[in-house]
Amino acid sequence: MSVRSLSEIHECGGTAAEFVQHFAAKWHDGDWETAEDHWQLIVNRLLRGREMEGLKRRDALRTAEQAAQNFGLPLLLSASDTRCPMCAIVPPPRSSLSPPPSPPAPRRPGTEPS
């Protein structure tokens, strides 16, 4: 059993679907791939919490997913400027459109032979 995907959560409808839509649109600018990665990271971090100890795997997964939604939805709906907690700690992927970093300039010898 694994963490449900955002599309699976969305299929539940109601506030779950509302959470998914805002999570992908507001916090990830419609980048569903990054949103999915961050959703998985958030739920997995919650699974490591003490409140998950003693729960069966399925119960722990659903509890962590619900906790993430319960925490995230009010932030997503608030007028405050909030952002995904994973975006704050996971570096964004380097765009393929960005130029590669420049190599260091070669060292020039102090004198050249004649």
C-alpha positions, 0 to 999 in steps of 0.5 A, a space after each residue: 500500500 502506498 500514498 494515494 496520488 493527487 488524482 486519486 485524492 481528487 476523485 474523492 470529490 468535496 474538500 479533497 478535490 478542492 485541496 488538490 486543485 489549489 495545491 497544484 494551481 496555487 502552490 505549484 503554478 499548475 506543475 502537476 509533476 512537482 505537486 505530486 512529488 511534493 505531496 508524496 514528500 509531505 505525506 511520507 514526512 508525516 508518516 514518520 511522526 510519533 502519532 503514526 506509531 502503532 497504527 496499521 500501515 493503511 490507517 497510518 497512510 490515510 491519517 497522514 494524507 488527511 492531516 496534510 489536507 487538513 493543514 494545507 487547505 486552510 493555508 491554500 484558501 487564506 488571503 495570506 501569501 503562503 507556499 508549499 512547505 516542500 518548495 521551501 526546502 527542496 531546490 526547484 529542478 533546473 529548467 532545461 531552458 536555463 543555460 548550464 553553469 559557466 565553467 571557471 575561467 582557465 588560468 593564464 600563465 604569468 609569462 608565455 614562452 617566445 
